[in-house]
Amino acid sequence: MSLKKKYKVKFVSPKLRAPEEIPYEILADGPKVQELEEAVAEYLGAKHVIATSSGTMALYTVFRGLGLRLANIAMPAYTWRSTAETAIMAGAKPTFFDIDETLCLDVEVITSHKFCDYICVNDCFGCPADYENLKASGISFFSDSASAFGAKYRGKKLGSEGIHCFSLSPTKNLTANEGGLIVCDDIAFAREFKLIRRWAGRMTEFNAACALEGLKYLDETLIRKKEIAFRYRKFAIGQGWQVQEVPGDRETTWKDIIIILPSMQERDGLQYHLEVAGIETRVYFTPAPKFLEDGQYYAGDLTKTKNIQKRSLCLPCWVGVDQEYVIQVMQEFCKLSKNPPRRAKKSLQLHG
Ligand SMILES: Cc1ncc(COP(=O)(O)O)c(C=O)c1O
């Protein structure tokens, strides 16, 4: 039985740069992990870097290390479920708020809210959150920057200040096969995170060596992804579709390229049409409704989040995707605009 459906154009096809040799005297948390931490610190201009077994474990380690048990954590409802799950695992209470056109947390809606002891933002699909307003809010915060390794806010790479958690999973621009990173500017927190990492999720030497290889090509990858994003977005805007807004003072990583169709029916129709043509797409993110169904957690007005969740579609843009693939996808868009679909897929795929 095949594990994965066959697509001509896959959404993700990991480009793992396997290292030539790995010193196997120590299997985890050894010299390669240290080398990766140092290389990342240099690349980002960061003070302290702690490598973990995944982005999820990086988040959990930070929630625990900051001592946020019983705290109300304001977070965007539009994020991958790890953001909320790890808060709950660490004994904190997520409270969900709406997003703005950048698809990141709308900081203005939470600043005066009583359900907010701490904020965890998501640099959505690699686009930095609204850091100016976050700082102005006076509320402490840290960032789920899972997709934002290499992103910049006002010319500075994310990670050069504050606390950020990155993911190095197979879908990311920089992958360790599996892995995560905590980057922070405070020595006391860094020590605490290191202690927790020891039992919560060490990185293996193999994963560190893979990420070190990938780091050599990251700038090249980011440039290629920007070109792909430009082509997709130009086409989408020409069709009158909405795209994620990226303000001029922020540089995203284009980890995902998202288009927002006028209605859910049109989105489902487009996904079905592309699937029939052998092109895999994905629908991100739908964790919040799951948490909210049982009414256990507080949520503000989520009008924009719900609207985006219903109408958005992520296009294939993995690290090795080339212009030929992009042209194939756009040719299918063109066929569809001449001949709109009658049928939509019954159930959509949901992925992380
Ligand atoms: C916003 C966000 N947070 C957390 C994670 C979890 O990272 P990992 O898969 O490395 O555990 C992801 C994964 O894609 C993510 O997109």
The ligand as an SDF file (V2000), in Angstrom:
LIG
                    3D

 16 16  0  0  0  0  0  0  0  0999 V2000
    3.4220   27.9850   13.5100 C   0  0  0  0  0  0  0  0  0  0  0  0
    4.0500   26.6670   13.8620 C   0  0  0  0  0  0  0  0  0  0  0  0
    4.3700   26.4000   15.1240 N   0  0  0  0  0  0  0  0  0  0  0  0
    4.9530   25.2490   15.4820 C   0  0  0  0  0  0  0  0  0  0  0  0
    5.2530   24.2750   14.5440 C   0  0  0  0  0  0  0  0  0  0  0  0
    5.8400   22.9710   15.0000 C   0  0  0  0  0  0  0  0  0  0  0  0
    7.1240   22.6890   14.5160 O   0  0  0  0  0  0  0  0  0  0  0  0
    7.6300   21.1680   14.4020 P   0  0  0  0  0  0  0  0  0  0  0  0
    6.8660   20.5260   13.3080 O   0  0  0  0  0  0  0  0  0  0  0  0
    9.1010   21.2800   14.1120 O   0  0  0  0  0  0  0  0  0  0  0  0
    7.3560   20.5240   15.7100 O   0  0  0  0  0  0  0  0  0  0  0  0
    4.9330   24.4900   13.2030 C   0  0  0  0  0  0  0  0  0  0  0  0
    5.2540   23.4920   12.1880 C   0  0  0  0  0  0  0  0  0  0  0  0
    5.1350   23.6950   11.0150 O   0  0  0  0  0  0  0  0  0  0  0  0
    4.3140   25.7270   12.8390 C   0  0  0  0  0  0  0  0  0  0  0  0
    3.9780   26.0050   11.5730 O   0  0  0  0  0  0  0  0  0  0  0  0
  1  2  1  0
  2  3  1  0
  2 15  2  0
  3  4  2  0
  4  5  1  0
  5  6  1  0
  5 12  2  0
  6  7  1  0
  7  8  1  0
  8  9  2  0
  8 10  1  0
  8 11  1  0
 12 13  1  0
 12 15  1  0
 13 14  2  0
 15 16  1  0
M  END
$$$$
